[in-house]
């Protein structure tokens, strides 16, 4: 479906690699976009010990974006920062960390994911996912608390790519994922889980399975959540390995305690973001890593039971290659959407961009 789109640049630095953004509106209406920023290397990659989570702000509906604020930066690389707002106005960001070492043995119980020797790093070689962390801001995003880990027992070396959901009861669900190939030492099936908090994100003592392929043929990862007025929670998941790049979907009717068997949707793309619009429609945005590369979306008018497959919303189709996406959307005013994502151009710079359109 062709729509009128206004494309904007939210943050660009030709000396850095910016990716994996997320957007939320603060209590006073400001637009806040967080993302991962790392130095630009000779070879582009998603592993970097100098990567950090940062934030920029707009006070004018996305027309201009202010000074960058660091959410988290430490000895571990920061990946896939997301942000949400609790009903009382407190902001909460989540991300996962990398652990780096010269030798696999130096990673301890963590499962090595990648040998970085071919990526231009000489002082480090092995990377492993070190866990998902949560931090909170009580002053509108100006300062952030020390991160706390979300996970328990063997389920601690988790990854995440979407914000937590505040349920109608106030319980928080944080979508996370693991997969067998990377986490054989954890002795868990590959798939998607939710971490649950009942104290506004200060602790995360519970881990609840959402979906996994018992045969291990499809890797389910990068889940996103939304709750409907009926109380139903919808989880949409990436399934790029063994899944034909079709999004998968599961539902919960008891605030994440139990989940329906996951099912394949007809939507091609990843990863997903879910937004309930003022009129009750659901908007699912996703990166499209097939030619023509870009950002796309679909609507549901029946709480996610079906998706409008006759009218795919093509937001962008001018990406130079597949290294783009990870969209996140807010409704600026009824029917007017701002979707943010990372993008690329002929200079090979990865930057944070956005599109404003009406549905």
ABEGO torsion letter per residue (X at the ends): XBBBBBBBBABBBAABBBBGBBBBBBAAGBBBBBBBBBBBBABBBABBAABBBBBBBBAAGGABBBBBBBABBBABBBBGBBBBBBAAGBBBBBBBBBBBBABAAAAEABBBABBAAAAGBAABABBBBAEBBBBBBAAGGABBBBBBBBEBEABABBBBABBBBBBAAGBBBBBBBBBAAAAAAAGBBBEBBBBBBAAGGABBABBBBABBBAAGABBBBGBBBBBBAAGBBBBBBBBABGAGGBBBBBBBAAGGABBBBBBBBABBEOBBBBBBBAAGBBBBBBBBABOBBEBBBBBBAAGGABBBAABBBBABAABABABBEGBBBBBABBGBBBBBBBBBBAAGBBBBBBBBBBX
